[in-house]
Amino acid sequence: MKELKRIQSFLQQVTSAFAGVVNIEIGIISSDLEVIAGSGYFEKEVGAFYDEGCMTHKILSSTNEESIFVENTRHAVCCADCEYSEKCDVLAFVMRPIVFGENKIGTISLLALTEQHRRKLLNHYEKMQDFLSKLCNIILISLNEKKMESKVTSLMNQFKDVIDSIYEGVIAINNQGKITNINRAAENLLNLSQKNKSGSHINNLFPDFKVEDVLNDHKSNDNNLYYVNEASYTGPDNETLYLFYNVTLMYEEDRVSGAVLSFRRKEEVEEMATRIMKEKKKCTFSGIIGTSTEIDEIKEKMKLIASTDSTVLIRGETGTGKSIFARAIHEESPRRKNSFVSISCAAIPAPLLESELFGYEEGAFTGARKGGKPGKFELAHGGTIFLDEIGDMPLDFQVKLLHVIENKSIARIGGVSFRDVDVRIIAATNRDLEELIAEGKFREDLFYRINVIPFTLPVLRNRKDDILLLMHHFLDHYSVRLNKKISGFEEGAREALLAYPWPGNVRELENAIEYAINIEASSKITRESLPEKITRYFISRDALGVEDIPSLEQKAIKAALQKYGNTTWGKEMAAAALGISRATLYRKLKRIEEIVS
């Protein structure tokens, strides 16, 4: 027990002062038998340790918390086995344990070293007991204050550690404008010297900050929070920083006692705002990267149907962005304020799919959650549900989904009643549903229910211009995220990325750019930092003289036009021979002209 040791200086002052008042010696010993404080003869004993035969050890070892009075130590049984008994100067004593909380942490004694003092103990025993009791209370009060002080210090240290861990600069001031606290981020950001820290006036840092205006204008602001557009700070190196900061008022008994300023660099706040706006925009059609004719046409058509509740089927290869387009439809629709719930029909095992989509009642099966659980359709009520990879949905479950689409209601597993659900369904797949129908793996009636408004997303390999846009978009995104300063692509990397067929489409391109940024050590992406399969494809393509698909497509179109002619009728015949529509042929011809020009 170290409690008494922590207030040793105070105890020594107490024993010395009160010993003079009662004209009798006082001694205090801790639970580890160290003399903590004493008067007269025992003041010389401070710091000494007694053995286990002493009276303090016996009192601390007993269950009795009352005081002990020994009238004559020469004849007392309790002193017989003490090795100091023959040379002990104490003739009589009153000793009581010091109990702090539930523990005995030491003893306090009134000690008679003369016959006169012994008679005083005998004649005024009750008064001495009362005095000793009150002295114990003084010690306990001091211990509690020390404990509280320790707690407050600990809490303050924890609070300071938290404030120091905050990324924003934080400065606290009192109602005179003097700095009372400042965190590490503020010190580093403002490059403060010791003289500009606690105690100095806030105007030494921000000359234009009006302390009185802010502190006296609190009545007009219910939230006690003031947003300040911007401020400038000129540091010791004469470099000017532009900051955004706000002020929060502090109160003490309904009186403004000071304020807390928190701030960041202006460019950081602007960059953060831009990033947030980009993230928000990413969920809309305007945030979808791509300017190719196919993408522009799809976006325009999707905008037209977004305001309706008709079911949409989005088809396309893996990685073409089906989920992004589905989310954009929701965000452009009147349902945008409600939930957009996405579920992959291929990722959930067939036995669990029903409970995930429709939910279950309490006790429906072993391990069912108390109170049951809502399914995705209930969670999407009033909003949109996105059924990704619907081509992989189990055949027997397709009947249940068809019922939901037709009746707009669901029944939880283990339930006996139906619940109405108001949802818009957007489905997506990379599978050939017509082929699955022919194989008996997809219901034809469900296909017609979900294929109300169909879209097919174009593959990336046919959108060279969009590849360039996406390359730079992902470069900007991951350079910031990975804290790398990479400004662009070297020509070799650009050629390799444009030549690659991208079987994984946009998702594969994104992964490739993220990989390259992680690997790249220079200021631009080089071919060597690209994934091996991309560089290997580029090298083998050049070595074999293999042309990419767009080049072969251009040759096929030119050959068809040479055969049938450039007239309107000739173009119709060429389109039919190539297996494409006339409109598609015109779009591809326009692209060829743009490339040539």
C-alpha positions in Angstrom: 0.0 0.0 0.0 1.5 3.3 -1.1 -1.4 5.6 -0.1 0.3 6.9 3.1 3.6 7.3 1.3 1.9 9.6 -1.3 0.9 12.1 1.5 4.0 11.6 3.6 5.0 15.3 3.7 1.5 16.3 4.9 1.5 13.5 7.6 4.8 14.7 9.0 3.4 18.3 9.3 0.3 16.9 11.0 2.2 14.8 13.5 4.6 17.5 14.4 1.8 20.1 14.8 -0.6 18.0 16.8 2.1 16.4 19.0 2.9 19.9 20.3 -0.8 20.5 21.0 -1.5 17.3 23.0 2.0 17.2 24.4 2.5 13.6 23.5 4.3 11.8 20.7 2.6 10.6 17.5 3.8 7.9 15.1 2.4 6.7 11.8 3.4 3.3 10.3 2.4 2.0 6.9 1.1 -1.6 6.1 4.6 -2.6 4.9 5.9 -1.6 8.4 7.7 1.6 7.3 7.7 4.5 9.6 6.0 7.2 7.5 5.8 10.1 10.0 6.5 10.8 13.7 7.2 13.4 16.2 10.0 13.8 18.8 12.0 10.6 19.1 10.0 8.9 16.3 10.8 11.6 13.8 14.3 10.1 13.7 12.7 6.7 12.9 11.0 7.9 9.7 12.1 5.7 6.8 12.9 2.7 9.1 11.2 -0.6 8.7 10.0 -2.7 11.7 9.8 -6.5 11.8 6.7 -8.6 11.9 6.8 -8.9 15.7 5.8 -5.2 16.1 2.3 -4.2 17.3 1.4 -2.6 13.9 1.8 -6.0 12.2 -0.5 -7.7 14.8 -3.2 -5.0 14.4 -3.1 -5.2 10.6 -3.2 -9.0 10.7 -6.3 -9.1 12.9 -9.9 -8.6 11.9 -10.5 -6.1 14.7 -10.6 -2.5 13.5 -10.8 -1.0 17.0 -7.9 0.8 18.8 -5.6 -1.0 21.3 -4.5 0.6 24.6 -1.4 -0.8 26.2 -0.9 0.7 29.7 2.5 -0.8 30.4 4.7 -2.3 27.7 7.0 -3.9 30.2 4.3 -6.3 31.4 2.1 -6.5 28.2 1.7 -9.9 26.7 1.4 -8.4 23.2 4.9 -6.9 23.5 6.6 -10.0 24.9 7.6 -11.5 21.5 8.8 -8.2 20.0 12.6 -8.3 19.5 12.8 -4.6 20.5 10.9 -5.0 23.7 14.0 -4.8 26.0 15.3 -1.7 24.4 12.0 0.0 23.5 11.5 3.5 25.0 7.8 3.4 24.7 6.1 3.0 28.1 2.5 3.0 26.9 0.5 3.7 23.7 -2.8 3.9 22.1 -2.8 2.5 18.5 -5.6 2.3 16.0 -5.6 1.0 12.3 -6.0 3.5 9.5 -8.8 2.0 7.3 -9.1 3.4 3.8 -11.9 1.9 1.8 -12.0 -1.7 2.9 -8.2 -2.0 3.6 -6.0 -1.4 6.6 -3.2 0.7 5.1 -1.3 1.4 8.4 -1.6 2.5 12.0 -1.5 5.8 14.0 -0.3 5.8 17.6 -0.1 8.1 20.6 3.1 7.2 22.3 4.2 7.8 25.9 8.0 7.9 26.4 7.9 9.3 29.9 5.9 8.4 33.1 4.2 11.8 32.9 3.0 11.1 29.4 1.9 7.6 30.4 -0.3 9.0 33.3 -1.7 11.5 30.8 -2.8 8.6 28.5 -4.4 6.8 31.5 -6.2 9.8 32.9 -7.5 11.1 29.6 -8.0 7.9 27.7 -11.4 8.7 26.2 -10.3 12.1 25.1 -7.1 10.6 23.6 -9.2 8.0 21.7 -11.5 10.7 20.3 -8.4 12.8 19.3 -6.9 9.8 17.6 -10.2 9.1 15.8 -10.4 12.7 14.5 -6.8 12.6 13.4 -7.6 9.5 11.4 -10.5 11.3 9.7 -8.1 14.1 8.7 -5.8 11.6 7.2 -8.7 9.9 5.3 -9.9 13.3 4.0 -6.4 14.0 2.7 -6.2 10.5 1.1 -9.6 11.0 -0.6 -8.5 14.4 -1.9 -5.2 12.9 -3.2 -7.2 10.1 -4.8 -9.6 12.6 -6.5 -6.6 14.7 -7.5 -5.0 11.6 -9.0 -8.2 10.7 -10.9 -8.6 14.3 -12.2 -5.0 14.3 -13.3 -5.5 10.9 -15.0 -8.7 12.1 -16.7 -7.0 15.3 -17.8 -4.0 13.4 -19.2 -6.4 11.1 -21.1 -8.4 14.1 -22.3 -5.1 15.7 -23.5 -4.1 12.5 -25.3 -7.4 12.5 -27.1 -7.1 16.1 -28.1 -3.5 15.6 -29.2 -4.7 12.6 -31.4 -7.2 14.8 -33.3 -6.1 15.7 -36.8 -7.6 19.2 -36.6 -5.7 22.0 -34.8 -7.4 22.9 -31.5 -6.8 26.0 -29.3 -8.7 26.7 -26.1 -8.9 30.3 -24.8 -10.3 31.9 -21.6 -12.7 34.8 -21.6 -9.8 37.2 -21.8 -8.6 35.6 -25.0 -5.5 34.0 -23.4 -4.5 30.5 -24.6 -5.2 27.9 -22.0 -4.5 24.8 -24.0 -3.3 23.9 -27.5 -3.0 20.5 -29.1 -0.1 18.9 -31.0 -1.7 19.3 -34.4 -2.1 23.1 -33.9 1.5 23.4 -32.7 2.7 21.5 -35.8 0.4 23.3 -38.2 1.2 26.8 -37.0 4.9 25.9 -36.3 4.6 27.5 -32.8 7.5 28.2 -30.6 7.3 27.8 -26.8 6.6 31.5 -26.2 3.5 31.4 -28.4 1.9 28.5 -26.5 -0.2 28.6 -23.3 -0.5 32.0 -21.6 -0.2 34.2 -24.7 -3.1 36.0 -26.3 -4.9 34.6 -29.2 -4.4 37.8 -31.2 -0.7 37.0 -31.2 -1.6 34.2 -33.6 -4.8 35.6 -35.3 -4.7 39.4 -35.1 -8.1 39.8 -36.7 -9.9 37.5 -34.3 -12.4 39.6 -32.3 -12.5 37.9 -28.9 -15.1 40.2 -27.4 -17.4 40.0 -30.4 -17.4 36.2 -30.4 -17.8 35.8 -26.6 -20.5 38.5 -26.2 -22.6 37.5 -29.2 -23.5 34.1 -27.7 -27.1 35.0 -26.9 -27.9 35.1 -30.6 -26.6 31.6 -31.3 -28.4 28.7 -29.7 -25.8 26.1 -30.7 -22.8 28.0 -29.4 -21.0 27.2 -32.6 -19.7 29.9 -34.9 -18.6 29.1 -38.4 -15.9 31.4 -39.7 -15.3 31.5 -43.4 -11.5 31.7 -43.4 -8.5 33.3 -41.6 -4.9 33.7 -42.4 -1.9 33.0 -40.2 1.7 34.2 -40.8 4.2 32.0 -39.1 7.7 32.7 -37.8 9.1 31.9 -41.3 6.8 34.6 -42.8 4.8 31.9 -44.7 1.1 32.7 -44.8 -1.4 29.8 -44.2 -5.0 30.1 -45.1 -7.3 28.4 -42.7 -11.0 27.5 -42.2 -12.0 27.3 -38.6 -14.9 27.4 -36.2 -15.4 28.5 -32.6 -17.3 26.7 -29.9 -18.1 28.6 -26.7 -17.5 27.1 -23.2 -19.7 27.9 -20.2 -19.3 27.8 -16.5 -22.4 28.3 -14.4 -24.3 30.0 -17.3 -21.4 32.3 -18.0 -19.2 32.3 -21.0 -15.8 31.2 -19.7 -13.9 30.9 -22.9 -14.0 29.2 -26.4 -12.4 26.5 -28.4 -11.1 27.1 -31.9 -10.7 24.2 -34.3 -9.1 24.7 -37.7 -7.7 23.1 -40.8 -5.8 24.3 -43.9 -8.1 25.9 -46.4 -6.8 23.7 -49.2 -7.4 20.5 -47.2 -11.0 21.5 -46.5 -11.6 22.3 -50.2 -10.0 19.1 -51.2 -12.2 17.2 -48.8 -15.3 18.9 -50.0 -14.4 18.1 -53.6 -13.8 14.5 -52.7 -17.2 14.3 -51.0 -18.9 15.9 -54.0 -17.2 13.4 -56.3 -18.4 10.5 -54.1 -21.9 11.8 -54.1 -21.8 12.5 -57.8 -20.4 9.0 -58.5 -23.8 7.5 -57.7 -25.5 9.6 -60.5 -25.4 9.4 -64.2 -23.2 12.5 -64.3 -20.6 10.6 -62.2 -20.4 7.7 -64.6 -17.2 8.0 -66.6 -17.6 7.6 -70.3 -18.3 9.8 -73.4 -18.6 7.1 -76.0 -21.8 7.1 -78.1 -23.0 3.8 -76.6 -22.6 5.0 -73.0 -24.2 8.4 -73.7 -27.2 6.8 -75.3 -27.7 4.4 -72.4 -27.4 7.2 -69.9 -30.0 9.3 -71.7 -32.5 6.4 -72.0 -32.0 5.5 -68.3 -32.7 9.0 -67.3 -36.0 8.9 -69.1 -37.1 5.7 -67.4 -35.7 6.5 -63.9 -38.8 8.4 -62.9 -41.1 5.4 -63.5 -41.5 2.2 -61.4 -41.0 -0.2 -64.3 -38.7 -3.2 -63.7 -35.3 -2.9 -65.4 -33.0 -5.6 -66.6 -29.3 -4.6 -67.1 -27.2 -7.1 -69.0 -23.5 -7.0 -69.7 -20.2 -8.7 -69.1 -18.6 -8.9 -65.7 -17.1 -5.5 -64.7 -19.1 -3.3 -67.0 -20.6 -1.4 -64.1 -24.1 -2.9 -63.9 -24.5 -2.1 -60.2 -23.3 1.5 -60.8 -25.9 2.1 -63.5 -28.6 0.5 -61.2 -27.7 2.9 -58.4 -27.8 5.8 -60.8 -31.3 4.9 -61.8 -32.3 4.9 -58.1 -30.6 8.2 -57.4 -32.4 9.8 -60.4 -35.8 8.4 -59.3 -38.5 9.7 -56.9 -37.4 6.8 -54.6 -33.9 8.2 -54.0 -34.8 9.3 -50.4 -35.5 5.7 -49.5 -33.3 2.6 -49.4 -31.3 1.1 -52.3 -30.8 -2.5 -51.2 -28.4 -4.7 -53.2 -28.1 -8.5 -53.1 -26.1 -10.9 -55.1 -28.1 -13.9 -56.0 -24.9 -15.9 -56.8 -23.1 -15.1 -53.5 -25.8 -16.5 -51.2 -26.3 -20.3 -50.8 -29.7 -21.5 -52.1 -31.0 -22.6 -48.7 -30.3 -19.1 -47.3 -31.6 -17.0 -50.2 -35.2 -17.1 -49.2 -34.5 -15.9 -45.6 -32.2 -13.2 -47.0 -34.8 -11.9 -49.4 -38.1 -12.5 -47.5 -36.9 -12.6 -43.8 -38.2 -15.0 -41.1 -40.3 -15.1 -38.0 -39.2 -15.9 -34.5 -38.8 -19.6 -34.0 -39.0 -20.4 -37.8 -35.9 -22.6 -37.5 -33.1 -23.5 -35.1 -31.0 -20.4 -34.5 -33.6 -17.9 -35.7 -33.2 -14.5 -34.1 -35.6 -13.5 -31.3 -38.3 -11.3 -32.8 -37.5 -12.5 -36.3 -35.6 -10.7 -39.1 -36.8 -8.6 -42.0 -35.7 -9.6 -45.5 -34.2 -7.4 -48.2 -37.6 -6.7 -49.8 -38.9 -5.3 -46.5 -35.8 -3.2 -46.0 -36.2 -1.8 -49.6 -39.8 -0.9 -49.0 -40.4 2.5 -50.6 -37.1 2.2 -52.4 -35.3 0.0 -54.9 -34.0 -3.6 -54.7 -31.1 -4.6 -57.0 -31.0 -8.3 -57.8 -27.5 -8.8 -59.1 -26.6 -12.0 -60.9 -30.2 -13.0 -61.3 -29.2 -15.6 -63.9 -27.7 -17.6 -61.1 -30.9 -17.7 -59.0 -32.0 -21.3 -58.2 -34.9 -22.4 -60.4 -37.2 -23.4 -57.5 -36.8 -19.9 -56.0 -37.7 -18.2 -59.2 -41.3 -19.2 -58.7 -41.4 -17.3 -55.3 -39.8 -14.2 -56.8 -42.4 -14.3 -59.6 -45.1 -14.3 -57.0 -43.6 -11.2 -55.3 -43.4 -9.3 -58.6 -47.0 -10.2 -59.5 -48.6 -9.6 -56.1 -46.2 -7.1 -54.5 -46.2 -8.9 -51.2 -44.0 -11.3 -49.3 -44.4 -13.9 -46.6 -41.6 -14.4 -44.1 -40.3 -17.9 -43.5 -42.5 -19.3 -40.7 -45.1 -16.6 -41.1 -48.8 -17.1 -41.8 -49.6 -13.7 -43.3 -48.4 -11.6 -46.3 -46.8 -8.2 -46.1 -47.2 -5.6 -48.8 -43.9 -4.3 -50.2 -43.5 -1.3 -52.5 -40.3 -1.7 -54.3 -38.8 -1.1 -57.7 -36.9 -4.1 -59.0 -33.7 -3.7 -61.0 -32.1 -7.0 -62.0 -28.7 -7.6 -63.6 -26.9 -10.5 -65.1 -23.9 -11.5 -67.2 -25.5 -14.7 -68.3 -27.4 -15.4 -71.6 -30.9 -15.8 -70.2 -32.4 -16.9 -73.5 -29.9 -19.8 -73.5 -30.7 -20.6 -69.9 -34.4 -20.7 -70.8 -33.7 -23.1 -73.6 -31.7 -25.3 -71.2 -34.6 -25.2 -68.6 -32.5 -23.3 -66.1 -34.4 -20.1 -66.1 -38.2 -19.5 -66.1 -39.5 -17.9 -69.3 -42.4 -16.2 -67.4 -39.9 -14.7 -64.9 -37.7 -13.5 -67.8 -40.7 -11.6 -69.4 -41.5 -10.1 -66.0 -38.0 -8.7 -65.4 -37.2 -7.8 -69.1 -39.7 -4.9 -69.2 -37.0 -2.3 -69.8 -33.8 -4.0 -71.0 -30.3 -2.5 -71.3 -27.1 -4.0 -72.5 -23.9 -2.3 -71.3 -21.1 -2.1 -73.9 -17.8 -3.8 -73.2 -14.7 -1.7 -72.5 -12.5 -3.0 -75.3 -14.7 -1.3 -77.9 -14.5 2.1 -76.1 -11.0 3.3 -76.5 -11.7 6.9 -75.6 -13.5 5.8 -72.5 -10.4 3.7 -71.5 -8.3 6.9 -71.6 -10.9 8.7 -69.4 -11.1 5.9 -66.9 -7.3 5.5 -66.8 -6.9 9.1 -65.6 -9.9 9.0 -63.3 -8.5 5.9 -61.5 -5.1 7.5 -61.5 -6.4 10.6 -59.7 -8.5 8.6 -57.3 -5.8 6.1 -56.2 -2.9 8.6 -56.2 -4.7 10.5 -53.4 -5.9 7.4 -51.6 -2.4 5.8 -51.6 -0.6 9.1 -51.0 1.5 8.8 -54.2 2.5 11.7 -56.4 2.0 10.3 -59.9 0.9 12.7 -62.7 0.3 10.6 -65.7 1.2 7.7 -68.0 4.3 7.2 -70.1 3.7 6.4 -73.7 4.6 2.7 -73.3 2.1 2.2 -70.5 -0.6 4.0 -72.4 -0.1 1.9 -75.5 -0.2 -1.3 -73.5 -3.4 -0.3 -71.6 -5.2 0.7 -74.9 -4.1 -2.5 -76.7 -5.3 -4.9 -73.9 -8.8 -6.4 -74.6 -10.0 -6.0 -70.9 -12.0 -9.2 -70.4 -12.8 -8.0 -66.9 -13.9 -4.6 -68.3 -13.9 -1.4 -66.0 -13.3 -3.4 -62.8 -10.2 -5.0 -64.3 -8.9 -1.7 -65.5 -9.4 -0.1 -62.0 -7.5 -3.0 -60.4 -4.7 -2.6 -62.9 -4.3 1.1 -62.2 -4.4 0.6 -58.5 -1.7 -2.1 -58.8 0.5 0.1 -61.0 0.3 3.1 -58.5 1.3 0.8 -55.7 4.3 -0.5 -57.7 5.4 2.7 -59.5 8.4 4.5 -58.0 8.6 7.4 -60.5 6.3 10.3 -61.3 4.5 8.6 -64.2 3.1 5.1 -64.7 5.5 3.0 -66.8 4.8 -0.2 -68.7 7.0 -2.1 -66.3 4.7 -1.2 -63.4 1.6 -2.7 -65.1 0.3 -6.2 -64.2 2.3 -8.9 -66.0 -0.6 -10.2 -68.0 -1.1 -6.7 -69.6 2.6 -6.3 -70.6 2.8 -10.0 -71.7 -0.2 -9.5 -74.0 1.2 -6.4 -75.5 4.6 -8.0 -76.2 3.1 -11.2 -77.7 0.7 -9.1 -79.8 3.5 -7.1 -81.3 5.7 -10.2 -81.8 2.9 -12.2 -83.6 1.6 -9.1 -85.5 -1.9 -9.8 -84.1 -4.4 -7.0 -84.6 -6.8 -6.0 -81.9 -10.6 -6.4 -82.3 -11.3 -2.7 -83.2 -8.7 -2.9 -86.1 -10.2 -6.1 -87.4 -13.7 -4.6 -87.1 -12.6 -1.5 -89.1 -11.2 -3.7 -91.9 -14.4 -5.8 -92.0 -16.6 -2.6 -92.3 -14.4 -1.2 -95.1 -14.5 -4.5 -96.9 -18.3 -4.7 -96.7 -18.6 -1.1 -98.0 -16.2 -1.9 -100.9 -18.4 -4.8 -101.8 -21.8 -3.1 -101.5 -20.9 0.5 -102.0 -21.3 3.7 -99.9 -24.9 4.4 -101.0 -27.8 4.2 -98.5 -28.8 0.9 -100.0 -25.2 -0.3 -99.9 -24.8 0.6 -96.2 -28.0 -1.3 -95.4 -26.6 -4.4 -97.2 -23.2 -4.0 -95.5 -24.9 -3.8 -92.1 -26.9 -6.9 -92.8 -23.8 -8.8 -93.9 -21.9 -7.8 -90.8 -24.9 -8.8 -88.5 -25.4 -5.3 -87.1 -28.1 -2.6 -87.4 -27.8 0.3 -89.8 -27.6 2.7 -86.9 -24.8 0.8 -85.3 -22.9 0.8 -88.7 -23.3 4.6 -88.9 -22.0 5.0 -85.3 -18.9 2.8 -86.1 -18.3 4.7 -89.3 -18.4 8.0 -87.4 -15.9 6.6 -84.9 -13.5 5.5 -87.7 -13.7 9.0 -89.3 -12.9 10.6 -85.9 -9.9 8.3 -85.5 -8.6 9.0 -89.0 -9.0 12.7 -88.6 
